[in-house]
Amino acid sequence: MRTALHAEWTKLRTSPGTAWLLLGVVAATIGLSAAAAAAVSCGTEGSAGCAADLTKVSLTGVQLGQALVAILAVLVIGNEYSTGMVRVSLAAVPRRTRMLAAKVLVTAAATGAAALAGVAGSLLAGRLLLPAHEFLWRPAIGSVLYLELIALLSLGLATAVRSPAAAAGIVLGLLYAWPIVARVVTDETWSRHLQQIGPMSAGTAVQATKNLATLPIGPWAGLGVLALWALGGLLAGWLLLVGRDA
């Protein structure tokens, strides 16, 4: 397993664009979060009656950073399929489960580091721009886990469909199109159910600190829904990886 991990880390580290994507995750997350925090007018120290969830506002950039996380995770295996290098990888590591496990660990480590930096920077920017902002552990830790789960979902789907373009399209559609569909559904019950099972609408519930009773799903339950999406994506990718020719 150590050899497989070293190989996957070397491939990720030397792949063109990896460093820029990781930096992009941090910059996009912090940049959009700071812009959202600056747009809120009720962040003065001791401000009362502010309806905005300042912690969630300070983490707005996660919704942009997740796109770069998804693209990076898709490319971890998608590039190998598009170039045919996956045959070389499987020749070097014949046990396909081991190869996929190594990719999962390396992807989780890389995206986790970028997510931690992006979330920490976003909360710091929120604290500076919104003095009334209060630091809470659940939204912070939950946002890091959210980005890591998005990466694992993307990796699993890319392994299943083999095409980086198709996998990226599917993941981004799940993240950004699903909430739109859920909101345009006129039936309130169905709209709520769609928000409860959507990967983004459910997963980002972990950032909420106000009006929790009105959320379609609870914070940790929502993150659990996203974890099931990630597990399902990885399971599908693993089954197709071990069950068909490269």
Secondary structure, 3 states (H helix, E strand, C coil): CHHHHHHHHHHHHHCCCHHHHHHHHHHHHHHHHHHHHHCCCCCCCCCCCCCCCHHHHHCCCHHHHHHHHHHHHHHHHHHHHHHCCHHHHHHHCCCHHHHHHHHHHHHHHHHHHHHHHHHHHHHHHHHHHCCCCCCCHHHHHHHHHHHHHHHHHHHHHHHHHCCHHHHHHHHHHHHHHHHHHHHHCCCHHHHHHHHHHCHHHHHHHHHCCCCHHHCCCCHHHHHHHHHHHHHHHHHHHHHHHHHCCC
